[in-house]
Amino acid sequence: MKWIKPTILSSIFFSFAFSTVSLFFYYGEWERLSIVTVFGIFIGLLAAPEFDRKAFKSPALFQIICGSLAGATLGVFFTKQLELIILSSLIGGFAGWLAPYWLKHVQIP
């Protein structure tokens, strides 16, 4: 249960940072705000195991599952076709699997 605190704090921080920038520069585009907020939550969920590796029993599995869920969520935003939602979920899972390699290059807006 030690994994809950870094996960929640990381998700809140990244979603707030990403959505604040979007809200400031693109006020009134609510669909964009929701997509950017989901992307911030996605980055926060993937970053949580990188901040505290000891709190997670299987950080790679956690990142794959969170990536798949974020991909499916973004797939639902963009389309209603089941095949494309599944494909975006697979792409999100792949991005979660590769998260330890690319996450250190993400710049906070």
MIZAPA-241676 format. One record per residue (C-alpha): residue number from 1; residue in three letters; x, y, z. Coordinates in steps of 0.1 Angstrom, whole numbers, plus 5000, padded with zeros to 4 digits. Last residue first. Example, Ala and Ser with C-alpha at 12.3 -4.5 7.8 and 13.67 -1.06 7.14 Angstrom:
! residues 2
<pt seq="2" type="SER" X="5137" Y="4989" Z="5071"/>
<pt seq="1" type="ALA" X="5123" Y="4955" Z="5078"/>
END
This chain:
! residues 109
<pt seq="109" type="PRO" X="5057" Y="5227" Z="4808"/>
<pt seq="108" type="ILE" X="5074" Y="5198" Z="4825"/>
<pt seq="107" type="GLN" X="5100" Y="5183" Z="4802"/>
<pt seq="106" type="VAL" X="5099" Y="5147" Z="4794"/>
<pt seq="105" type="HIS" X="5134" Y="5133" Z="4788"/>
<pt seq="104" type="LYS" X="5136" Y="5111" Z="4819"/>
<pt seq="103" type="LEU" X="5104" Y="5094" Z="4809"/>
<pt seq="102" type="TRP" X="5119" Y="5079" Z="4777"/>
<pt seq="101" type="TYR" X="5138" Y="5049" Z="4790"/>
<pt seq="100" type="PRO" X="5119" Y="5040" Z="4821"/>
<pt seq="99" type="ALA" X="5087" Y="5044" Z="4802"/>
<pt seq="98" type="LEU" X="5093" Y="5018" Z="4775"/>
<pt seq="97" type="TRP" X="5067" Y="4994" Z="4789"/>
<pt seq="96" type="GLY" X="5043" Y="5023" Z="4795"/>
<pt seq="95" type="ALA" X="5047" Y="5033" Z="4758"/>
<pt seq="94" type="PHE" X="5039" Y="4998" Z="4748"/>
<pt seq="93" type="GLY" X="5009" Y="4998" Z="4770"/>
<pt seq="92" type="GLY" X="4998" Y="5030" Z="4755"/>
<pt seq="91" type="ILE" X="5002" Y="5016" Z="4720"/>
<pt seq="90" type="LEU" X="4982" Y="4985" Z="4730"/>
<pt seq="89" type="SER" X="4954" Y="5008" Z="4744"/>
<pt seq="88" type="SER" X="4955" Y="5028" Z="4713"/>
<pt seq="87" type="LEU" X="4950" Y="4997" Z="4692"/>
<pt seq="86" type="ILE" X="4921" Y="4985" Z="4715"/>
<pt seq="85" type="ILE" X="4904" Y="5019" Z="4711"/>
<pt seq="84" type="LEU" X="4910" Y="5018" Z="4673"/>
<pt seq="83" type="GLU" X="4893" Y="4983" Z="4671"/>
<pt seq="82" type="LEU" X="4864" Y="4994" Z="4693"/>
<pt seq="81" type="GLN" X="4855" Y="5023" Z="4671"/>
<pt seq="80" type="LYS" X="4842" Y="5052" Z="4692"/>
<pt seq="79" type="THR" X="4869" Y="5076" Z="4683"/>
<pt seq="78" type="PHE" X="4891" Y="5105" Z="4696"/>
<pt seq="77" type="PHE" X="4882" Y="5107" Z="4733"/>
<pt seq="76" type="VAL" X="4876" Y="5069" Z="4736"/>
<pt seq="75" type="GLY" X="4911" Y="5063" Z="4722"/>
<pt seq="74" type="LEU" X="4925" Y="5087" Z="4748"/>
<pt seq="73" type="THR" X="4910" Y="5066" Z="4775"/>
<pt seq="72" type="ALA" X="4922" Y="5034" Z="4760"/>
<pt seq="71" type="GLY" X="4957" Y="5048" Z="4758"/>
<pt seq="70" type="ALA" X="4956" Y="5059" Z="4794"/>
<pt seq="69" type="LEU" X="4944" Y="5025" Z="4805"/>
<pt seq="68" type="SER" X="4971" Y="5008" Z="4785"/>
<pt seq="67" type="GLY" X="4998" Y="5031" Z="4799"/>
<pt seq="66" type="CYS" X="4986" Y="5025" Z="4834"/>
<pt seq="65" type="ILE" X="4987" Y="4987" Z="4829"/>
<pt seq="64" type="ILE" X="5022" Y="4988" Z="4814"/>
<pt seq="63" type="GLN" X="5035" Y="5012" Z="4841"/>
<pt seq="62" type="PHE" X="5022" Y="4990" Z="4869"/>
<pt seq="61" type="LEU" X="5037" Y="4959" Z="4852"/>
<pt seq="60" type="ALA" X="5071" Y="4976" Z="4850"/>
<pt seq="59" type="PRO" X="5069" Y="4988" Z="4886"/>
<pt seq="58" type="SER" X="5063" Y="4953" Z="4900"/>
<pt seq="57" type="LYS" X="5064" Y="4953" Z="4938"/>
<pt seq="56" type="PHE" X="5061" Y="4991" Z="4939"/>
<pt seq="55" type="ALA" X="5072" Y="5012" Z="4969"/>
<pt seq="54" type="LYS" X="5109" Y="5004" Z="4964"/>
<pt seq="53" type="ARG" X="5110" Y="5022" Z="4930"/>
<pt seq="52" type="ASP" X="5100" Y="5056" Z="4944"/>
<pt seq="51" type="PHE" X="5103" Y="5084" Z="4919"/>
<pt seq="50" type="GLU" X="5105" Y="5062" Z="4888"/>
<pt seq="49" type="PRO" X="5075" Y="5042" Z="4900"/>
<pt seq="48" type="ALA" X="5054" Y="5074" Z="4901"/>
<pt seq="47" type="ALA" X="5066" Y="5086" Z="4867"/>
<pt seq="46" type="LEU" X="5042" Y="5064" Z="4847"/>
<pt seq="45" type="LEU" X="5012" Y="5074" Z="4867"/>
<pt seq="44" type="GLY" X="5022" Y="5111" Z="4865"/>
<pt seq="43" type="ILE" X="5028" Y="5109" Z="4827"/>
<pt seq="42" type="PHE" X="4993" Y="5094" Z="4822"/>
<pt seq="41" type="ILE" X="4977" Y="5119" Z="4846"/>
<pt seq="40" type="GLY" X="4993" Y="5147" Z="4825"/>
<pt seq="39" type="PHE" X="4980" Y="5131" Z="4793"/>
<pt seq="38" type="VAL" X="4945" Y="5128" Z="4808"/>
<pt seq="37" type="THR" X="4947" Y="5165" Z="4817"/>
<pt seq="36" type="VAL" X="4959" Y="5174" Z="4782"/>
<pt seq="35" type="ILE" X="4930" Y="5155" Z="4767"/>
<pt seq="34" type="SER" X="4905" Y="5172" Z="4790"/>
<pt seq="33" type="LEU" X="4919" Y="5206" Z="4783"/>
<pt seq="32" type="ARG" X="4918" Y="5201" Z="4746"/>
<pt seq="31" type="GLU" X="4881" Y="5191" Z="4748"/>
<pt seq="30" type="TRP" X="4875" Y="5222" Z="4769"/>
<pt seq="29" type="GLU" X="4889" Y="5247" Z="4744"/>
<pt seq="28" type="GLY" X="4877" Y="5278" Z="4762"/>
<pt seq="27" type="TYR" X="4910" Y="5290" Z="4775"/>
<pt seq="26" type="TYR" X="4939" Y="5278" Z="4752"/>
<pt seq="25" type="PHE" X="4970" Y="5295" Z="4766"/>
<pt seq="24" type="PHE" X="4962" Y="5296" Z="4804"/>
<pt seq="23" type="LEU" X="4940" Y="5265" Z="4804"/>
<pt seq="22" type="SER" X="4966" Y="5244" Z="4785"/>
<pt seq="21" type="VAL" X="4994" Y="5256" Z="4809"/>
<pt seq="20" type="THR" X="4973" Y="5248" Z="4839"/>
<pt seq="19" type="SER" X="4963" Y="5214" Z="4825"/>
<pt seq="18" type="PHE" X="4998" Y="5202" Z="4821"/>
<pt seq="17" type="ALA" X="5010" Y="5213" Z="4856"/>
<pt seq="16" type="PHE" X="4978" Y="5201" Z="4873"/>
<pt seq="15" type="SER" X="4979" Y="5167" Z="4856"/>
<pt seq="14" type="PHE" X="5016" Y="5164" Z="4864"/>
<pt seq="13" type="PHE" X="5012" Y="5172" Z="4901"/>
<pt seq="12" type="ILE" X="4980" Y="5153" Z="4907"/>
<pt seq="11" type="SER" X="4993" Y="5122" Z="4891"/>
<pt seq="10" type="SER" X="5026" Y="5124" Z="4910"/>
<pt seq="9" type="LEU" X="5009" Y="5129" Z="4943"/>
<pt seq="8" type="ILE" X="4984" Y="5101" Z="4937"/>
<pt seq="7" type="THR" X="5011" Y="5076" Z="4926"/>
<pt seq="6" type="PRO" X="5036" Y="5085" Z="4953"/>
<pt seq="5" type="LYS" X="5009" Y="5080" Z="4980"/>
<pt seq="4" type="ILE" X="4994" Y="5048" Z="4966"/>
<pt seq="3" type="TRP" X="5026" Y="5028" Z="4962"/>
<pt seq="2" type="LYS" X="5031" Y="5023" Z="5000"/>
<pt seq="1" type="MET" X="5000" Y="5000" Z="5000"/>
END
